[in-house]
Amino acid sequence: MDREYRSLSKAISWRIAAVFITFFISFIVTGKLIVATSIGLIDSLVKVFVYYFHERAWEKIRFGRK
């Protein structure tokens, strides 16, 4: 079982990569740097916490474990 800080570290490292994807798509759609930056940051803040709790919930599920 992973420790809580490992789950949090995984969530943060994934969000760093994903924020660039969200920013890029938002910039293409809106053409506005400020709007794309805002969307990227808000999206990342929300999703890092959702991912953390999702990861912790899956630690309690035995499905697929040996």
C-alpha positions in Angstrom: 0.0 0.0 0.0 1.3 3.5 -0.9 1.8 6.0 1.8 -0.3 9.2 1.6 2.6 11.4 0.6 3.3 9.1 -2.3 -0.2 9.5 -3.6 0.0 13.2 -3.2 3.4 13.3 -5.0 1.9 11.3 -7.9 -1.1 13.6 -8.1 1.1 16.7 -8.2 3.5 15.4 -10.8 0.7 14.4 -13.1 -1.0 17.8 -12.7 2.2 19.6 -13.7 2.1 17.7 -17.0 -1.6 18.0 -17.4 -1.7 21.7 -16.7 0.3 22.4 -19.9 -2.2 20.3 -21.9 -5.2 22.2 -20.5 -3.5 25.5 -20.9 -2.6 24.8 -24.5 -6.1 23.6 -25.4 -7.6 26.6 -23.6 -5.3 29.0 -25.5 -6.2 27.5 -28.8 -9.9 27.7 -28.1 -10.0 31.2 -26.6 -6.9 32.8 -28.1 -6.4 34.6 -24.7 -3.4 34.1 -22.5 -5.0 35.3 -19.3 -8.1 33.1 -19.8 -6.1 30.1 -20.7 -3.8 30.5 -17.7 -6.8 30.9 -15.4 -8.5 27.8 -16.8 -5.2 25.8 -16.5 -4.6 26.8 -12.9 -8.2 26.4 -11.6 -8.5 23.0 -13.4 -5.2 21.8 -11.8 -6.1 22.9 -8.3 -9.4 21.1 -8.4 -8.1 17.9 -10.1 -5.1 17.4 -7.9 -7.4 17.0 -4.9 -9.9 14.9 -6.7 -7.0 12.6 -7.9 -5.6 12.3 -4.4 -8.9 11.2 -2.9 -9.6 8.9 -5.9 -6.1 7.3 -5.4 -6.8 6.8 -1.7 -10.2 5.3 -2.3 -8.7 2.7 -4.7 -6.2 1.7 -2.0 -9.2 0.3 -0.2 -10.5 -1.8 -3.1 -9.0 -5.3 -3.5 -10.0 -5.6 -7.2 -7.1 -6.8 -9.3 -4.7 -7.3 -6.5 -2.8 -10.5 -5.8 
